[in-house]
Amino acid sequence: MFSENDKISIRQLQALLILDLFGTAVVTLPRQTVNSAGNDGWIAVLLGSAVMAVFTLVFTILGRRHTDKTIVELSQTLLSRPIGILISLALAIKIIIGAGLELRIFCEMIGQSMLFRTPIFITVLAMLFICAYVSAIGYECRARTGEILFVFVFVPFLILMILAIFTADYSNLRPIMSHNTSQITIGAWKTILSFQGLELLFLVFPYLQHPQKAKRGVLEAGIAIAFFMTLITLLTIAVFGEYSVTNKLFPVLQMMDSLQMPGSFLDRQDIFMLWFWVASIFASVSAALFFVTIIFERIQYNKNKKIPARKWIIFVMIMIFLVAVLPQNVANVYDYMEKLKLYGGTFYILILPVILLILDSIKGGKQI
């Protein structure tokens, strides 16, 4: 970006990928899957997360074959220049809309839990400026920040998970497999589409120090995400029960607040979950700012005329801000988010990677 420190390690990629993929999914996915699969929602999450972990291999195979290319160059090579530019621009729009909607949901939650009188646009602007600063410094800066956040986020998060394991009522999970296959399949489908940061793997390989070693690292990150998302959903159902989960807007946060830590001086344990969510949204929005700027730069690349990165990042900030503040209420935001996942997620996470891999294999992609 503005500096030359744009190469990251596989470990840093894992930390960023986990933070990026959790996003709003960690807070909203349990309710969505329980709506579809009832107390078998955790099984739906397990199946959907497993499919997500497998699909990371498709992205990594393409990335390892073309370590110097992003989706911008790869789609133009395999699908023709006009179609490739169209696909790249549509991906940039999808990332912008997704980041704006996630940011709005986050700011709504912060407004309901802490900043009761602060206008939404103030919270949105504050987060945008912080994310833009980190993104502008370079990808390595964002990666190092992600590493630090990962440690400080997951330690208290794991403590709360362990506490929930010993205090949950597992009778709420019975009877197991009481819902039919179609209901569980719908829940698994919603799970797959919830991991909206997965398409960023189309853009990350030129910024890896050792891209040929990414396969194992990305798969490990996918398995870790699958495990934690399944555990969170299972514990949420065990604590509240099927019917209570469906009536709560943010059941995971409310589960955290209901936990009682022995000898704790904290009145609200959900503050740890909010901190985890702040880190996840920070990672998601900063990723959107960085990679959408990269897409625009690579599309308009010209040796003789080049638009400065600062102008692109300002433009992307404005777009994300408008997406975040324009919806009238959080219900509209969820409606837009579901449509974005259904259409954009299905194409960029499930369809396009397979098409590109098949075409690349037919055209003689370098074997790994």
N, C-alpha and C positions, 0 to 999 in steps of 0.2 A: 504494500500500500504506500504509505508516505516514507517508509524506511525499508531497508533491505533485509530486515530480520524476519523472513517469511517462511522459514523451514522449521518444522516441528517433529518431535519424536513420536514413535508409535504409542508410547505411554501417554503422552499428552493428547494424542488423537483419541485414545480410549476415554480419558477423563472428559474431553469435550463432547464426544459422542454420547456418553451416558447423560451428561447434563442437558445436551440439546434435545435428546429424545424424550426425556421425562416431561419437561415443560408442563403444560396444563394436563397432560395425560394422567400424571400421578394423582391429581386432585379430582378429576372428573370421570376417569375411566371406570372405577368401581360402580358408580351409579348407572352408567350407560350399559355395562354388561349385565348388571343385575336386572335392569329393565327388560333385557332380552332373554336371559337365561336363569333368572331367579337365583336361588342359593347355589346353583351350579355355575355362577358367573366366574368364579375363580378357575374353573376348568376351561371355560371359553378364553379367558386371559392367557392361560398356560398354552393352549393350542395356538392362539393368534400370535403370541410372543415367540413361540417356536418357529412359526412360519416366517416371522419378521427376521429372526436370527439367521434362517437359511437364506433369505433374500439378500442379506448383507454379503453373502458369497458371490452373488451375481455382480453386485457393484464392484467388489474387490477384484474379480477376474478381469472385468473391463479396465479398471484402474491400473492393474499391474501390466496389462498389455500395452497401455498407452499412458505412461507415467508423466508425460509432459503435456497432456491434453485434458481439458475439462469438457463438459457436455457441449460447450459452444463449438469447439473444433471437432469433437467426435461426431456429433449429429450432422454437421456439415459434410464431413468426410463420408459418412455412411448413408445419409438420406438426401443429399444435395444441399447446396448453400441456402436457397430460400426456405426450405422446410426446416433446416437446422437453425436458422436465425429465428424463425417463428416459434419453434420449440423452446429455444433459449429465452426469448422474450416472455413467453407464457410462463416459463418456470420462474423468471424474475418476478412477474406479477403475482404468481402463487405464493412465493416466499414473502413478498411484501404484505399481501393480504393476511397470510397466516400469522406473521409477526405482529401486525397491527391488532388482530383479533385476540391473540394471546395476551398482548400487552393490556388491552381493554379489560379482559377478564381478570387479570392480575390486579389492575388498579381498582376495579370494582370490589374485589375481595379486601384489598388494603383499606379502601374507604369504609367498608362495613365493619372491619375489625379494629382499625386503629385511627386512621385519618378521617374522622367522621365529617368534618366541615371543609375539607380540602377539595376544591374542584378537580374533576377527573383530568382535565387538560394539564393541570400543574404537575400531577404525579406522572402523567405520560411524558411530558417534556423533561422532567428530572431524569427519568430512566433513559430516555433517548439520548440525552447529552452525555451521560456516563458511558453508555454503550458505544456511542459514536467516537468518543475520545479513545477508548481501548481499541476499537476496530481500526481507527486511523493510524495508530502507532505501528501496527503490524500484526501479522498472524501469530508470530512467536509470543508477543506480549499477551495476546488473548489466550494462547495456550498455557502460558505460565500462570496467568490469573485463574484459568480453569483448574489447573493442578492444585493451587492453594485452596480454592473454593471447595473442590472435591473433598479434601481432607476435613475442613471445618464444617462441611455440610453433612457428610455421611457418618461421622462419629456420633453426634447427638441423634441423628436419624436412626442409626442402628440400636442405640440405647433404648429409644422409644419403641422400636420394633420388638426388641427382646422383652420389654415390659408388657407390651400388648400380647405377646405369645403366652405369657403366664397368667394373664388376667382375662383373656377372651373366653366366651362361652361357646365351645365347639359344637354343642347340640344344635346351634343355629344353622350349621352346615348340613344337617340331615333333613330329609333323606337325600343321599348322594345319587346323582344321575336320575333325578325325578323329572327332568325336563327332556323333551324329545331332541333328536339330533339337529333338526332345523333351527330350533331356538339356540342351541349351543353354537351352531355354525354362524348364526347372525351375530352373536356375541363375539365370536372369534374374528369375524370380519370387521366389526367395529374396533376391535383391539388392533388389528393390523393397520387400519387407517388412522389410528390415533398417533402413530409414530411418524409425525410429519417431518421431522428433521432428517429422516433417512435419505432423502434425495440430495442432501448436501454432500453425500459421498460421490456424487457426480462431479464435484468441484474441488475436492480436497487433495487429490493425489499429486498434483504439481508442487504442493507445499509440504510434502513429506520428505524427511531426511533419507529414509530407507523404504520407499514404496513397495519394493518386492517382499518385504517382511510384514506387510499390512494384513494379510489374510488371517493369520492366527489372532492378531491383536483385535481386529474388528469383530471376528467371530466371538472371542472372549467377552468383548463389551456387549454384544448382542445377547449372549447367554446370561450375563449378569443382569441386564435389563429385564429379560424374561423372568428370571428368578425373583427379582425384587417386585416387579409389577404383579406377579402371581401372589406373592406373599402379602403385599399390601391389600389386594382385593380380598384374599381369603380372610385376613384379620378384620377387615372392615365389616364383612358379612358376619363373622363370628361375634364381633362386639355388638352390632346393632340388630342383626337379623335382616332377612330379605325385605320385608315390607317397610321397615324403618329407613333402610338405605335408599330406597326409591323415592322417599319423601324428603330427602336432604339434598340441598344444592351442592354443598361441599362436604360429603360424608367423611373423607379422610381427615380434614382439618378438625371436624367435630369429634372424631374418634381420638385424635391426639389430645384434644382439650379435656376429654373425659378420663384420660389416664391419670392415676394418682401415683406420683413418684415418692417412695418412702423417704421421709426426712427432707424432702425438697423444700427450698425456700421460694420456689416459683409458684405463682398462683395459676399461670396458664402455660401448660406444656405445648399447646399448639403453636407457640412462638417459634419452636424449633422447626415445625413443618412450614411455617410462613417463611422462615429464613431459607429453608431448602428451596421453596418455591421462588423466592427472590433470586437465588443463585441460578436456578433453572431458566427463569425468564430472562435474566441478564445474559446467560449463555445463548439463548435462542435469538434474542433481538440483536445482540452484537454479531452473531453469525449471519443473520439476515442482512445487516448493514454491510458487512465485509464481502459476502459472496455475491450479493446483487450488484454491488459496485464492480466486482471482478467480472461478472457477466457483461455489464454494460461496456467496460473497458475492452474486453476481448472482442465483443461484437463490432465496436467502432474502431478497432485497432488500425492505425495508419502511421507509417513511419514518419510521414511529413506533417501530420496534423493529429494531435492527440488532446482530448479533453482532460484537464487535470483531475486527479482522483478526488480532490476536495469538492469539486463541483458535483461530481456524481454522488458522493456520500451525503451532501446537503440535500440533493434532490430526493434520494431514498429516504432520508429522515422526514422530509415533508410528506411524502407519500404514506409512510407508516403512521405518522401523526394523524393524518386525515382519516385513514382507515380506523384508527383507534377511537377517535372522538366523534365521528359522524353517526354511528348507530345510536338510536334513541334510548335503548335499554339493553340490559344483559340478555334478555330473551331473544332479541334480534341477533345479538352477537353469536349466541349458541346456534341459532338457525343458519346463519352465514357460515359458521365454522363447520357444521355438519355437511353442508353442500360443498364446501371447499374440500373436505376430506373425501367425500363420495366421488367427486369428479376429478379433481386435481390429484388427490392421493392415489386413486386407482390407476390413473395413467402414469404418473411419475414414479410410483413405488413398485407397482406390479407389472404394468404392461411395457412401458418404454425400456426398462433395463433388459428384459427378455428379448425384445425386438432387436435392440442394438447388439446384444451378445450373439444372437443368431446371425445377423448380417455381418458382424465382424468375423465370425467363424467361417462364413461362406466366402468372404473376401480375403481370407488368409491372415486373420489376426495372429499375432505372434503368440505361440503356445507357451504355457507356463508350467 
